[in-house]
Amino acid sequence: MHFEGRELKPYAEPISAAELKEGSVYFALTFVDEDMLIPTMETLVFVGRDVEPGDVARVYFRNVRSSHSGVDSESEWDYTASESSINHIFEFEHALDQLMACSLRRKNA
């Protein structure tokens, strides 16, 4: 099996709040350590923004398993954040870029 090579950018490309689409799948990618050698990733479905009374610039996600389980997505949220604090939410290809960069860091560590 061969995976086509690509040039990795020296910076992350998270999705902006304005680009989020309801019902679309995104990936929350964070690192446990300061050297960014131990990643964690959660698959999320974007539910909407400002869905609770009094919300201002808040985004809501469900994890992909609970989203597809038939649970009422209007009543429970797995993850919520301000629009300005989602710099760890990626579309698949950009999350993959960060995981590949992590792999290179791990090889050099």
N, C-alpha and C positions, 0 to 999 in steps of 0.2 A: 504494500500500500504506500502511496506517495502523497504527501500533502504539499501543495504548491507553496513555495517560499514567498515571503513578503517583507517589505521594509517596515520595521516597527518605529513609530514615532516616540520621541523621548518624553512624551507627556500623555496623560490619560485623556480620553474623550468621552466623558459621561454625557448622557442625554440631558438636554435642558428641559425644564418644567414645561415650557411652551410646546415642546415637541412630543410630549407624552400623549398617547392615544388610548382612550378607554377600551378595555378588553385586550390590549396588547401585552405581550410577555416581555419582561425586562429582567435583568440580573443584578442583584445587589452583591457587589464584590468588595470585600474588605480584607485587611491583613491583620493577623494576630500580633505580629512583631514589627518593630521599627525598621528592620532591614527589608521588610516586605518579601519574606521568604515563605511564609505560611499563610496561604490564602483561605478564605472561607467564601462560599457563594450560595446565595439563595435565589430561587426562581420565583418571581413575583408577577402578578397580573395587576395592571393599573385599573383601579376602580373609578376614580374621579378626583375632583378637587373641590374643596370647600363644601363638603357634603353635610357637615354638622352645623347646626345653628351657631352663628358667631364666628365661624371660620374665616380667616383671611389668609390667602396664599398657602393653603395646606393641601397636600396630596395624600391619597389613600391607596394602599395596595393590599392584596390578599396573596398568600402564598399559593402557588399553582395547584397544589393538591387540594386545599380547601376550596379554592375557586372552582375546581372541576368536580367537587363532591356533591354539588346541588344545595349546599348551605346558602341561605339567603345572604347575598353579598351586601345588602343594604344595612344589615344589622351588626355585623362584626367586621373588624379590620385587623389584619395581621401586622400591618406596618403603616404608620403615618408620620409625616415629617413636613417641615416648612419647605416651600419651593426652593428656598435658597440653600438648603442643606442636603441636596440629593446628589452630591458630587461623587457618589459611589454607586449610582444606578446607571447601568449600561444596556445598550442593545447588544445582541449576541456577539456580533463580530468585534465590537470594541472591548467587550469583556474577554473574548478570546485573545485579543492583542495583549491585554494586561496579564493574562495567564501565561502567554508565551514569553513575555518580558520577565515574569517571575521565574520561569524555567531557566532562562539565561542567567539571571542573578544567582539561582541555586547552583548552577554549574560552576559559576565563578567564586562561590563562597567557600 
